[in-house]
Amino acid sequence: MNKTKVFFLIVLLLANVPFLSACGTTSGGVSLRELNELNVVMVTGIDYDNEKKEYVLSIQSVKPATTKGGGISKESVYTAKATGKTIMEASKNLRASTSGKLIWFHSKSVILGGDLVKSKDLKEVVDFLARNREIRLTAWVLTTHGKATDIITAKPNSEVTLGDELEGIISNQSEWGKATVLTLKDVVNLYENPHQGFVTGHIVQKEGIKEGKKILAIEGATVIFRRRFLMHLSNEEVKPYHLLKKVEDREPEMIFNIPLEKDDNEEELNTAVKVEVKDRKKEVTFENGIPAISIQLNMDATIMETGTEENLRTDQTNEKVLKEVTRQIRNHTERLVYKVQKEKNVDIFDFSGLIHRKEKKYWREHEKDWDQIYPEIPIQLSVDWNIVRNGMITQIKQGEQQ
């Protein structure tokens, strides 16, 4: 490149510097508002009014701090709602009662009201959420049996904003094993699937310690199938769901209470055992042209609490613990499988996907008959245990020095 061309390139770059520096100001480029003119949406609620045939969109948002190191104050948090024949119209109508420019980039959760999921096809809801470039695909999607507006306007128990409260509750589900919450990305990928239902968290308001005080909690889950509400799962039904299907990168911890013996009053002395899935293998076999699915769980067990006087370090006691835990796991899974497979004819475990991936020819030939095939598929579960940990406490013989 000769010196003349280099000279003209430098002149061209210098000529564009004023335009680059003006970007984001009123003197040139894209005009952006100051921080104090923004309203950052943290949580979004969507309801449907069956009488008025209108969508109700509610939000909790905050005003960003305008000083360095400034945190979120209660005074900067507010809620608003608006209605419309479409969700987009309702979102535009929010501007009638909102002074700042609404931005959804930090919206952490979306809550769907009971009337919405029970009476409406979710296509319009998912379409709105997926098309909105400001709403993150990592936002959590929950349902509630009542109105989403009631959750949006609920007072957080331990955080300033509802968004932070829900984020903390959801992050704790891996240590509980009785809840599961999908992201918007997962919902977008699953809600149109005609062969598989999806399961996501259900949020409620519960009585707190103080009289009249309400707290938010995730209680069980909601099953959506073919874009509509199908049923609720209880806390105890979510546990076997986690056993049969990997939902998150980290397998949740689950507690099973084992009655090893009874006291003098014939009351059971429970031993709490934490179980964790270390590996899960699923296979498809065929018998007389009918597919069968086998699931092998490889698990660890840890004794967390006990009321028994038995020596928990003996092989006989460990065998007794594992035998009882295995029995409970089988009972839990069999009841859930019967409910979703025989009674509701919905695949929430991705068995259709398993057959599709491993037996493509069979799936191509029989996909159209899945509704008739699925309820008759035998599902076999086997449980292998790696180890029984006895926890941190060591038993001390009477009279022995610590």
Summary of the structure (lengths in Angstrom):
residues: 402
radius of gyration: 27.3
end to end distance: 83.3
largest distance: 101.2
contacts: 1192
relative contact order: 0.09
helix: 35%
strand: 33%
